[in-house]
């Protein structure tokens, strides 16, 4: 990889980096240049209904009806201004992504290590990462020491992901253990990465491009455009028919023309935009009373007309936090808390969940430790207390069991214990194994070699807890004729277990790998019968929404993360919650003040249901 990119482990020379920066452009995710305000206005004026109103207004002015001229053009101005403001808000969603990347990066340049602006990074740069840093570009790892990365920005999942150099058998970016992605956060360890993509070519850049692209027409916009074209055709037909009839009966041409013009003005629904705005505004007020904030008025109609809701798993059906589900025994939890609380460094999300359930036992002190290592996939502390000296080890179940020779409860059967761990993992749980060894006086931890002849105690299991209200909310939506589809970046077994736990009726499952092998027509043929989607990328979420539109399905998308913003942007009605990321809220049409789908159902009943479908 280094040779192919013309780089080395010491990075690029300053002159070569400058040359590549001039050739490839800045490492910025939101390079989209907004259209000029005049161009936006002209595009809106080309819409059939707006064009009819403009012509009617001009005719009114030419015939001396100045009040009518002023009213019609005033209505047009208000309607166009509202549309332009909505487009401006969409551009703000893309701009918000700039805040999701680091400001400076530590780069190797020959025999020096320099801090350079992130925007100056180029393909081939070698960047050093440390705990607390944001990954500044997409890259592959050259070196790693216990690196763990929070990729929730792209996958939506709260669990940190361990990374290491070498090859990866993952079929999707979420499974690429040797790669890191722009905007994700390093939560533990350190690494050196080789930059392979910058700016718009990164995964985060793809999200920005989807947000900057013109939004697909919603159900309401398609219906309104169809109505405008119908009125235009009828008006032209009737005007020509009346004009020709008058001329056929030898009426004066000027009088016939003026009569036809008057007929055209009379047929034009001058107040339709104003009536639509007032009606939708009333619906927005009713929805606000039910804790739903409406950012785009037309979304009320789209919400009322929807028959499919695509929802993310994390934060919508679950609590979006890591919690301890259970431990094999109280002793297992106490020893896990001892390891988590006494270890140096920044606690991981799993450590925090352990300590929230069980504080560090009093009377124990740290003597030595062997920090978490990716190859070992476990960490150890040597602690003294209660008259004992114990080496306490916790980590991945298979890694801890590999160092065990006995079990505290019953005979030690490594294969059976691994099978039990895999079965619980299929239920959507993340497991840590816990083991101990009594350490004689004078023996210390001088490295991972001390992790031997351990006694296995049991497991600590973690999960992102399902929301108690989710099942009732989905059932309520089903009662309103709205089918719920779960679109997640998590693994298929986790998604299946969640819908089973919540009792959500679901048919069929497609993975991101299967979607990648389909063209748009094939996906459109499948989405109607499939309710579960697993390991999907941000762009694939958007593809699913567009495939539903291709089937003339009126869809809404409810989600909370940056990775969900393209799908929110593509839906007829994009929905987010108050606690969501800034990018997701900026891309949404409606914001739920309470993160509960029940609020959406109540908002639909109060605000969306009275609106006619198109």
N, C-alpha and C positions, 0 to 999 in steps of 0.2 A: 504493500500500500504506500509506504514512504517513497519508494522508487517511482511508482506510477504517478505520484503527485509531484515529483521533483523536489522532495524535501528530505530531511534527515532528522535524527533524534534531537539535534540541537536547533531545529527549526530552520527558517529561511533567513537569508541575509537581508539586511534592511533595504537595500536597493531592489532586490527581487520582490520583497513584500510590497514596496511602493509601486513597482511596475504592475503587479497583479491587482492592486487596489484600483489603479487607474483603468485597467482593462475590464475588471469584473464589477466594479461599483462597490458602494458601501454595504456593510453588514447591517442592514436595517430591514425590519420585517414589514413596515408599512410605507412603501414607496409610491403608492397610488396617488396620482395628482387629481384632486377633485375637479369636476367640470366647472367651467365658468358659470356664474349665476345666470347670465343671459341665455346660455345654451340650455340650462335646466328649464328655464321659463318657456323657451321655444318648444322644447320637447313636450311639455305639458299642454301647450296650446294646440299641438297637433292631434290631441285626443279627439275622437269624433264628437262627443257631447260638448266639450269646450269649444271646438271649432264651430259647431252649430250656434252656440250662444254668442260667439264673437260676431258671426255673420248677422245674426238677428239684431244684435246691438248696433252694428254699423248701419243696417237698413233702417232701424228706428231713428237713428240720428239723421240719415239722409232724407227721411220723410218728415222731419221736424218734431219727432217724438223724443225730445231731449230728456224728460224724466225717465222714460223707458230705457233710453240709451245709458243713462247714468246707473240705473239699478242693475241692468244686465252686466255691464262691465265691472261694477262693484262686486257682484257675486262671483264673476270669473276671477277677479283679482284675489278675493279671499280664498277661493278653492285652489288656485295655483300656488298661493303663498303657503298654504297648509301642506301641500304635496312637497314643495321644495324644502320646507322645514323638516319633514319626515326623512327625506333623502340625506339632509345634513346630519341628522341623528345617526343614520346608518354609517356615514363616514366617520363619525366620532367613535363608533364601535371598533373600527379598524385602527384608528389612531390610538385607542386605549391599549393596544397590544404593545406599543413602544415601552410602556411602563413594566412589562413583564420580562424584560431582559436586563442583564447586568449593564453597568456603566463603564467599568474598566476590567481588563483581563490581564493576567500574568503570562507573558509570552517569552519563550526562549528565542533569542536572536543571536546565533553563533555561541560565543562564550559568555554572553550576558543574558540576564533575565530582567525584562523591562515590563512595567505597567503601561499598557497602551489602551486608548479608547476602544471599546467593543466595536464601534462602527468601522474601525480600521483593520479588523481581522480579515484575512484572506485564506482561501483554500491552500493547505500546506503548512499553515502556522502550527506550532506545537505549543499548547496552552497547559499551564499547571492549574489544577483544581484543588480546593481545600474545603473542609466542612464549613457550611454557611454561605458558600459561593453559589451564584447562579451560573448555569452553563451558558456560555456566550454564543455558541454556534453548534451545529450538528457535527459530531465527530466520532471516531473510534478510539478505543483506549490503547495506549502503548504500555503504560505501567499503572498499577493499582495497588493500594494498601487499604483493604477493608472498605472500599467505596460503596456507599449506599445513597441512592438518589430518589427523591420524591418526584414521581412523574405524574402526579394527579392532574397537572395542567393539561397533559395530553391524553391520559387514560381515564381520569376521573376517580381513580382508586387511591385510598389514603395510605396504603401500606408502602413502606420504602422498598426499593428494588435493589438487590445486590448486583454489582457490576464487576467484570474482570476482563483482562485482555484475552485475545485468542479468537477462535472461530465460534460462531453461534449457530445453532440449528433452528433458531426461531424463524417462523414464517411471517411474523408481523413485527413492526417496530416495538410493540409492547413486550415482545418476547426476546428482543435483541439484547442479550446480556453483555455484549461487548461494545455497545454503542450508547452514547449520551446525546441528548437533544436540547436544542436551544430553549431557554426559559425554564427548564427544570432545575430543581434545587438539590445541592449536595448536602445531605443531612449527617453523614459520617464518613470518616476516612479521607484519603487523598488520592490523586491520580494525575496522570499526564495524558492529554488527548491530542489527537491529530485532527485538525479541522478538515472536514470533507465537503461541507456545504455551508454557505453563508446567505444572509438576506432572504430574498424570496424563495430560494431553493431549499430552505430548511422546512422542517415539519410545521413550525410555528409560522413561517412565511406563507405556507399553504393556507393556514387558517385565515391570515390577514387578507390574502388574495380573494378568498371566498367571501369575506365580509365586504371587501371593496367593490366586488362585482355587483352589477345591477341586480336588484332583487327580482326573482321570478314573480310574475303576476299572481296575485292572490285570487281566491274564489270571488271575493267582492269586486275586485278590479276587473276580472274577466266578465263578470255579470254586467257591471256598469258599462264596460266597453261594448258588449253585445247589445245592450239597450240603446246606447248612443248610435251604433250603426243601424239598428232597426229604425229609430226615429229619423235618421238622416235619409235612409232609403225611402221611407214613407213620405217625408217632406218633399224630397226631390220629385218623386212620382206624382204626388198630388198637385204640386205647383206646376209642373209641366203639363199635366192633364188639364188643369183649369185654364192655363194660358192658351193651350192649343184649342180647347173648346171655345173660348171666347173669340179667338181669331177665326175659327171655323164659322162662327155666326156673325162675322164681320163687325165685331165690336171694335171701338177705337184702340189701337195698339198701346198707347200710353196708359189709358184707363185699365186695360187688361193686365198690363205689367204691374201697375200699382196694386190691383186687386190680388194678384198672385203673391206679391211681396207681403201684403197684409196677411194673407193666408199662411205664409211661411212663418211670419212672426207669431201668429196666433197658435200655430202648431208647436212652436218651440217651448219646452218646459223650462222657462227662465228660472223659476224658483226651485227646480229639482235639487241642485247642489245645496241650496240653503236649507230646504226641508230635510234632506239627508243628513246634513251636519247637525241640525237641531235635534233630530230623532236619535242619532248616535250619541250626541252629548247627553241626552237624557238617560240613555242606557249606561253611559260612563258614570254618571252620578249615582245610579242605582247600584252599579258594580262596586264603586268606591265604598259604599256603605257596607259591602260584604268583603272588604279588605282586598280588593283587586284594583290596582292602579292601571288605567288605560293610557298608553303613550301614543298609540295610533288609533284614531276613532274607528276607521274602517275595520279594524281587527275585531270589533264587537260583532259585526255581521259574520266575519269569518269564524269566530268562536261559536256563534249560535248555529252556524251551518256545518260545523265539523262532524265527521262521523268516525274519525280515527285520531287518537292521541298517542303520540310517540313520546315516551318518557325515559329519562335516564334512570339508572338504578341508584347511584350514590347521591344522597341528599334529597331525593324525591320519594323513593320507596324505602330508603334507609336513612339513618341518622347522620351519615357522613362523618363518623368518628370511630376510632378503634376502642373497643371495650373488651374487658376480660369476660368471656362467656362462662368458663368454669375451669377448675383445676382438679386433677385426679384426687387430691386429698389436701387438707389444710397444711400439712407439712410441705407438700410440693409448692404451694403458694408462698409459704414463709421462706423457703430456700430461694425461690425465684426472686422474691423481693429483696433478699440479702444480696444476690448477685446484681440486680438492677440498681439498688440503692447505693452500694459501696463502690461500684465500678467508676473509674474516672471518665472524663469526657462528657459530651452532651448526650443525655438519655434519648434513646430512640422512642418512637411512638409506642412500640410494644412495651418498653420499660415503663413509660408513663402510665399505660393502662394497668400494668401490674401494681405499681406504687399507688395508684388511685384506689385499688381494691384492697391492698395490704401494705401499710407503711413498713419501713425498714425495722425489723425486730430490734428492740432496745438491748444494749449491752454487748453488741458486736462491734469489732473494729477490723479495718482492712490491714492485712499484712503484706500482701503482694497480689499481682494480677497478671493475666495474659489476655490482652484486649482481643476483641473480635477480629478474626482473620477470614478472608473470603475462602481460602483453600480449606481451612478447618471448619468454617461456618458455625463457630461456637465461641463463647467467651468464658473466662474462669476468674474467680476471685478466691484468694486464700484469706479466710476470716477466722477470728478467734472470739469466743464468747460462750457463756454458759458452760465453762469448763471444757470446751472442745476446740480443736483446730480442724476446720473443714475446708476442703477444696470444693467449691460449689460451681458447677458447670451448667450452662444453659445454651441452647442453640437449636439449629434445625434438627428434627427428630432423628433422621438417618445419621447425622454427624455425631450426635450425642450417643446414640445406641452403638455406633461403631467403636466407641471407646469404653463401653461397659462390658463387664464380665458377670454381673449379678444384678438381681432385682430385689428391692426391699420387700415387695409384696409378691410372694409366690415364686415359682421357678422362672428363670430368665429364658425367654423365647424371643430372640431378636426378630425373626420373620413374622411371628404373630403380632408383635408390637408395631412393626412397620406397617403391617396390613391394617391394623386398627387406626394408625395415624393417617394412612391414605384414605380410608373410608370416611373419616371425619373431615379431611380436606375436601373430599367430593361434596360435602354438605356446605361448603362455603366458609369453613373455619380455617384460620391460620394457627398452626401448632408450634409450640416450643417444647423441647424435651428438657428435663431437669435431672441432674445426677450429682452425686457427692462421693468424696473419698476422705476418710479420716487421715490426717497428715500428722506423722510423729513429730515430736519436738525436734527442731533443728533442720527438718526438711522444708524447703521453700519452693516457690514456683519460679524456676529459672528459664521458663519457656513453655511452649505447648507440649513438650515431652512429659510434663507432669500430669497431663490429662490421660491417665491410663488406669486400668483396673477399677473403673468407676462402678458405683452401685446406682442403678436406674431407679428413680423415684416415681416419675410419671410425667404427665403432660399439663401444660397450660394452654387453653384454647381461646382464641380471640375471634371477634367478628365485628362487622359493621352492623349494628343492631337494626332489624327491620322496624319501621315505624308502625306503631300499634294502630294508627288511623288509616294506614294505606289500603288494607283489604276492604274496609267499609267504603272508602272513597272510590276505589275502582269498581266496586259493585254498584255504587250509586251512579257512576258515569255510565255503566252498562245499562242501567235502568233508563237512562236518558238516550239510549241508542248510540253510545260512543264506545268504540272498541279500543282497548288499551294494548299497545305494543311496547315491549321493553327493549331498548336499544342501549347496549352497555359495552364498555371496553374491557370488562372482566371476562374470565374464562367461562366456558359453557356450563360446566357443572355448578358453578357458583350461581349463575343466572337461573338455572333450572331449580336449584334448591330454594332460592329466594321466592320464586313465584309459587312453589309448592308450600313453603312455610306460610305465605300470606293467603293462600287459597285462591290465587288469581287464575282464572281459566285461560289457558294458552295452548295454541296449536303450532307445531313446527318450530324449527330452530335453524338459523343460518349463521355461519361464522364469517369473520372478516376474510379468511382465506378462501372460502367458497364464493363470497361476493366478488373478490378480486378476479376470479376466473370467469365471471359473467359479464356480458355486455349489458347495455341499458335495457334492451328489449327483454332479455332473459330475466333480469332482476324485476322489471315491471310485471312480468308474468308470475313471479313467485311471491311478491310482497303481500298480495291480498290474502294468501292463506297462511302466512308465517307471522307469528306474534313475538318470537324471541330472537334477538340478534346479539351475538357474543363476539368479543375480541374485534370490535369494529373500530376503525380509525375515524378521526374527525371528518375526513372527506367522504368516507363510506356512510357516515350518518347522514350527510347531506344527500348522497346518492339515494338513500332509502326514501327520504322525503320527496325528492324529485320523481322517483319511480311511482310513489303513491299519487303524485299529481298527474303523472302520465295516464293513470287509470281513472282520472276524473274523480279521485278521492279528495275530499276536503279534510285537510290534516292540520293538527296543531302539534307543536313540539315543546315539551316542558323539560328544562334542564338547568344546571347551575354552573358548569365549569367553562373555562376557555375552550376546551376541546369540543364543547357542545354548541359553540357560537355559530358555526356554519349551518348546522341543522336548524337552529332557532331562526337564522336569517332566511333559510329556504322555505320554511313552513308557511302555510296560509296565516296562521296565528302563532307567533313565537312567544313563549311563556317562560318567565324566570321567577326567582324569588328574591326577597329583599336581601337575604344573606349570601346571594350568589356573587361570583366575581364581577368586577366592574365591566369586563368585556361582555359577559353573558347578559347583564342588565342593559347595557347599551344596545345590544342586538335585539332585545326582546320588544314585543309590542304591548305585552301586558305583564305586570309584575305583581306577584302574590305577596301581600304583606305578612302572611303566615305560610310557612313552608309545608303546606298540606293540600293534597289534591281535593280534599273535601271543600276547601275554599273555592277552588276552580269550579266544582260542580254547583255550588251555591251561586257563584258569580254568573255562570252560564244560565241558571234558572232566572236570576233577577235581571241580568242585562242582555244576555245573548239570545235567550229563547224567544222573546217577542219579535225579533228581527226575521224577516222572510228569507228563505234560502234562495239561491240563484242556480 
